[in-house]
């Protein structure tokens, strides 16, 4: 007779006192034919996964896996009825994810996940861990999720992660999968930990080399930190300011240009915009990162210097910043740019408080610019160029008055 168990993250989170999200189930002692007869809907491509006829939750047949090729797809799965729960749990990545709960609420823990929950340890279940390169990214993501609870990666697991990197298996991960794990990490409590763990095991250079390269470039000015350190600080500050992954991504990637600039020129920002856009373009094309992420990152890289120095700029220069940010067409995007710039400023100045008068200045000035009545200009000018020039001058005049009289 088939037996059904609750497994994976839902059991782990319940034991940690965290809210239960999506529930996953494993079915032992059944077949695809029997599941279909019971009204379940088959949805699995590589192995049998079924949707419950009422709850639509996922039920997977217990299975074993055998390495047959490269990458995380290179496996042969067996899902015969005689596959045991313990065999199914053994193929999972971490012990804390290899805990099951039966219909009576009893815990089945063959690989000591409870002890690792207590000791706050992210530890692999078995030596088969090295067969799936995706697990390197997953462990880094779980580290980002649970670091605030005190969890760390077990030393022996880190060694296996390093072995996977040395084997070259990481190069067989698809770009979409790498980005998917990175994007998920941006929604965790400590997204910078994802980068730190990948760098510690050597994987960052293989999967996100543009970010990894920043750690080899030192700032010429005190405190002479590596550029990568500042990037992670900006990511941390953005996490404090916003829950939006897109803002965190932009803050992290704001200075990728340093990969292309010789160390003796790091104090100059003359080529920042060109070099940063080039680096971001290379990265987003390779990893197939969505345009919304790449565009905001490029916008931030383009304008964070002028936004920081707004109080030393002319009215025309400030208008150029609005135009480069596409503020008049996409105000919400502009406000996201400001938050990312605030995070960068806080990281660079080591300021623990979100004090950034520039953001108040831009918000109030932008509100005034949006409320300008431009109808008379559009009616009085005969050509599109004349209208555009007149609107530009009207905005410059308003900015100049705001600089002189505005309070922010």
C-alpha positions in Angstrom: 0.0 0.0 0.0 1.3 3.5 -0.9 2.5 5.7 1.9 2.6 9.5 1.7 5.1 11.7 3.5 5.5 15.5 3.8 9.2 16.3 2.8 11.7 19.0 2.3 11.5 22.7 3.0 8.1 22.6 4.6 9.2 20.1 7.3 12.5 22.1 7.8 10.7 25.4 8.2 8.1 23.9 10.5 10.9 22.7 12.8 12.5 26.1 12.6 9.2 27.8 13.6 9.1 29.5 10.2 5.9 29.9 8.1 5.0 27.0 5.9 4.9 27.9 2.2 4.6 25.4 -0.6 4.2 21.8 0.6 5.9 18.9 -1.2 5.0 15.3 -0.8 6.7 12.0 -1.6 4.8 8.8 -2.4 6.4 5.5 -1.5 5.2 2.2 -3.0 3.1 3.5 -5.9 3.3 3.7 -9.7 2.5 6.4 -12.3 -0.5 4.2 -13.3 -1.9 4.1 -9.8 -1.5 7.8 -9.3 -3.4 8.5 -12.5 -6.2 6.2 -11.5 -6.6 8.2 -8.3 -7.1 11.4 -10.3 -3.7 12.9 -10.0 -2.4 15.0 -12.9 1.0 14.1 -14.3 3.3 17.2 -14.7 6.9 15.8 -14.3 9.1 15.7 -17.4 12.3 14.0 -16.1 10.6 12.0 -13.4 7.0 11.3 -12.2 5.5 14.3 -10.4 1.7 14.7 -10.0 -0.7 17.4 -8.9 -3.2 16.5 -6.3 -6.8 16.5 -7.8 -8.0 19.0 -5.2 -5.2 20.8 -3.5 -3.0 20.9 -6.7 0.1 20.3 -4.4 3.0 18.4 -5.9 3.3 14.7 -5.1 6.5 12.9 -6.4 7.1 9.2 -6.5 10.0 8.1 -4.3 13.1 7.8 -6.6 16.8 7.1 -6.7 19.3 8.8 -9.0 22.4 7.6 -10.8 24.9 9.9 -12.4 25.1 9.3 -16.2 26.4 12.5 -17.7 27.5 16.1 -17.0 25.7 18.9 -15.3 22.5 18.7 -13.2 20.5 17.0 -15.9 23.0 14.1 -16.3 21.1 11.5 -14.1 19.1 8.3 -14.6 16.2 8.1 -12.2 14.5 5.0 -10.9 11.1 5.3 -9.4 10.1 1.7 -8.9 7.6 0.9 -6.1 10.3 -0.7 -4.0 12.3 2.6 -3.6 12.3 3.4 0.1 11.8 6.7 1.8 15.4 6.6 3.1 16.7 6.1 -0.4 14.6 9.0 -1.7 15.9 11.3 1.1 19.5 10.2 0.5 19.5 11.9 -2.9 18.7 15.3 -1.4 21.2 18.1 -1.0 21.4 19.0 2.7 20.5 17.0 5.8 18.1 19.8 6.9 16.2 19.2 3.6 16.2 15.4 4.1 13.7 15.2 6.9 10.2 13.7 6.4 6.9 13.8 8.3 4.3 11.0 8.2 0.5 11.3 8.3 0.6 11.1 12.1 3.1 14.0 12.4 6.0 11.7 13.3 9.4 12.8 12.1 11.6 10.5 10.0 15.2 11.7 10.1 17.7 9.1 8.8 20.5 11.6 8.0 20.5 13.6 11.3 19.0 16.7 9.9 17.5 17.5 13.3 20.9 17.7 14.9 22.1 20.0 12.1 19.1 22.2 12.6 20.0 22.4 16.3 23.7 23.1 15.5 22.8 25.5 12.7 24.8 23.6 10.1 24.4 23.3 6.4 25.7 19.8 5.7 25.5 17.5 2.7 23.6 14.2 3.0 26.0 11.9 1.2 29.0 11.8 -1.1 26.6 11.9 -4.0 26.4 15.6 -3.3 29.3 16.1 -5.8 27.3 14.7 -8.7 25.1 17.8 -9.1 26.9 21.2 -9.6 23.6 23.0 -9.0 24.0 22.2 -5.3 26.9 24.6 -5.0 24.5 27.4 -5.9 21.7 26.0 -3.7 24.0 25.8 -0.6 25.1 29.4 -1.2 21.4 30.4 -1.4 20.5 28.6 1.8 23.4 30.2 3.5 22.0 33.6 2.4 18.6 32.6 3.7 19.6 31.3 7.1 22.7 33.3 8.0 20.7 35.6 10.2 19.7 32.5 12.3 23.4 31.6 12.7 23.7 28.9 10.1 27.1 28.2 8.4 28.3 25.8 5.8 29.9 22.7 7.2 33.7 22.5 6.5 33.4 19.1 4.9 30.6 20.3 2.6 32.6 23.4 1.6 35.4 21.0 0.6 33.0 19.0 -1.6 31.8 22.3 -3.2 35.4 23.2 -4.0 35.8 19.7 -5.5 32.8 20.3 -7.8 34.4 23.6 -8.9 37.7 22.0 -9.6 36.1 19.2 -11.6 34.7 21.8 -14.1 31.1 20.7 -13.6 30.0 24.2 -12.9 30.6 25.1 -16.5 27.7 22.7 -17.5 25.1 24.7 -15.6 22.8 26.6 -18.0 22.8 30.4 -17.8 19.1 30.4 -16.9 19.7 28.2 -13.9 22.6 30.3 -12.6 20.5 33.4 -12.9 17.5 31.7 -11.3 19.5 30.9 -8.2 21.2 34.3 -8.1 17.8 36.0 -8.4 16.3 33.9 -5.6 19.3 34.7 -3.4 18.5 38.4 -3.9 15.2 37.8 -2.1 16.8 36.2 0.9 17.7 37.8 4.2 21.4 38.2 3.4 21.9 38.1 -0.4 25.6 39.1 -0.1 26.2 35.8 1.6 25.4 34.1 -1.7 28.3 35.9 -3.3 30.6 35.3 -0.3 30.0 31.5 -0.2 30.5 31.2 -4.0 33.7 33.1 -3.8 34.9 31.0 -0.8 34.5 27.8 -2.8 35.9 29.2 -6.0 32.6 29.1 -7.9 32.1 32.8 -8.3 34.9 33.1 -10.8 33.2 30.5 -13.0 29.6 31.6 -12.8 29.7 35.4 -12.2 33.3 36.4 -13.2 32.3 40.1 -13.6 31.6 40.3 -9.9 34.5 38.1 -8.9 37.0 40.3 -10.7 36.1 43.2 -8.4 37.8 41.5 -5.5 41.2 41.6 -7.2 41.1 45.4 -7.6 42.0 47.6 -4.6 40.7 51.1 -4.0 43.6 53.7 -4.2 42.0 55.8 -1.5 41.7 54.8 2.2 40.6 52.4 3.6 42.0 50.6 0.5 39.3 47.9 0.4 38.8 45.7 -2.7 36.1 47.0 -4.9 34.2 43.8 -4.3 34.0 44.6 -0.6 32.3 47.9 -1.5 29.9 46.2 -3.9 28.8 43.8 -1.2 28.4 46.6 1.3 26.2 48.4 -1.3 24.1 45.2 -1.7 23.7 45.0 2.1 22.6 48.6 2.3 20.1 48.1 -0.5 18.7 45.1 1.3 18.1 47.4 4.3 16.3 50.0 2.2 14.2 47.8 -0.1 12.8 44.3 -0.6 13.0 44.6 -4.4 15.6 42.3 -6.0 16.1 44.6 -8.9 17.3 47.5 -6.7 19.7 45.1 -4.9 21.1 43.9 -8.2 21.7 47.4 -9.4 23.5 48.4 -6.2 25.7 45.3 -6.4 26.6 45.9 -10.1 27.1 49.7 -9.9 30.9 49.5 -10.4 31.5 46.5 -12.6 33.6 48.9 -14.8 36.5 48.5 -12.4 37.3 45.2 -14.2 38.3 47.3 -17.3 40.1 50.2 -15.6 43.7 50.1 -14.7 44.4 50.4 -11.0 46.2 53.7 -11.4 43.1 55.3 -12.9 40.5 54.1 -10.3 40.1 57.6 -8.9 38.8 58.8 -12.3 35.2 58.4 -13.3 35.6 59.6 -16.9 35.0 56.2 -18.4 32.8 54.7 -15.7 29.6 54.9 -17.8 31.0 53.3 -20.9 32.9 50.6 -19.0 30.1 49.7 -16.7 27.6 49.4 -19.5 30.0 47.1 -21.3 30.5 44.9 -18.3 26.8 44.7 -17.5 25.9 44.0 -21.1 28.4 41.1 -21.2 27.0 39.6 -18.0 23.3 39.9 -18.8 23.7 38.5 -22.2 25.6 35.5 -21.0 23.2 34.7 -18.1 20.1 35.8 -19.9 19.2 38.3 -17.2 15.9 40.1 -17.8 16.0 43.5 -19.4 14.3 45.2 -16.3 17.3 44.2 -14.2 20.0 45.2 -16.8 18.3 48.5 -17.6 18.1 49.6 -14.0 21.7 48.6 -13.3 22.9 50.5 -16.3 20.9 53.6 -15.3 22.3 53.5 -11.8 25.9 53.0 -13.1 25.4 56.0 -15.4 23.9 58.5 -12.9 25.1 57.5 -9.4 28.1 60.0 -9.5 26.0 63.0 -10.6 23.2 62.1 -8.1 25.8 62.0 -5.3 27.2 65.4 -6.3 23.9 67.1 -7.1 24.6 70.0 -4.8 27.7 71.0 -6.8 25.9 70.8 -10.2 24.3 73.3 -12.5 20.6 73.3 -13.3 21.4 72.0 -16.8 23.5 69.1 -15.4 20.7 68.1 -13.0 18.2 68.1 -15.9 20.6 65.8 -17.8 20.5 63.4 -14.8 16.7 63.3 -15.0 16.9 62.6 -18.7 19.5 59.9 -18.5 17.3 58.2 -15.8 14.3 58.4 -18.1 12.5 60.0 -15.1 9.8 61.8 -17.0 8.6 58.7 -18.7 9.1 56.2 -15.9 9.0 57.9 -12.5 8.8 54.7 -10.5 12.0 53.5 -12.1 13.6 56.8 -11.2 12.7 56.4 -7.5 14.3 52.9 -7.7 17.5 54.5 -9.1 17.5 56.9 -6.1 17.2 54.0 -3.6 20.1 52.2 -5.3 22.2 55.3 -5.2 21.4 55.8 -1.6 22.6 52.3 -0.8 25.9 53.0 -2.7 26.4 56.3 -0.8 25.8 54.6 2.5 28.3 51.9 1.6 31.0 54.3 0.4 30.7 56.6 3.4 30.3 53.8 6.0 27.2 55.5 7.2 25.0 53.1 9.2 22.0 55.5 9.0 20.0 56.1 5.8 20.8 59.8 5.8 20.9 60.9 2.2 19.7 64.5 1.5 20.1 64.0 -2.2 17.0 61.7 -2.3 14.8 64.3 -0.7 16.2 67.0 -3.0 15.4 64.9 -6.1 12.0 63.8 -5.0 10.8 67.3 -4.2 12.4 68.8 -7.3 10.9 66.1 -9.5 7.4 66.7 -8.0 7.7 70.3 -9.0 8.9 69.5 -12.5 6.0 67.1 -13.0 3.5 69.9 -12.0 4.8 72.4 -14.5 2.2 73.6 -16.9 3.8 73.1 -20.3 0.6 73.5 -22.3 1.4 77.1 -23.3 4.7 76.0 -24.7 3.2 73.3 -26.8 0.7 75.7 -28.2 3.0 78.6 -28.9 5.8 76.8 -30.7 5.5 75.7 -34.4 7.9 72.8 -34.6 8.8 69.7 -32.5 12.4 70.9 -32.0 11.2 74.3 -30.8 8.8 72.7 -28.4 11.5 70.5 -27.0 14.0 73.3 -26.6 11.4 75.5 -24.9 10.4 72.7 -22.5 14.0 72.1 -21.7 14.7 75.7 -20.9 11.5 75.9 -18.8 12.7 73.0 -16.7 16.2 74.4 -16.4 14.8 77.7 -15.1 12.6 75.8 -12.6 15.6 73.8 -11.4 17.7 76.9 -11.0 14.9 78.6 -8.9 14.5 75.4 -6.8 18.3 75.4 -6.2 18.1 78.9 -4.9 14.8 78.8 -2.9 13.8 75.2 -2.5 13.9 73.6 0.9 14.8 70.0 1.1 
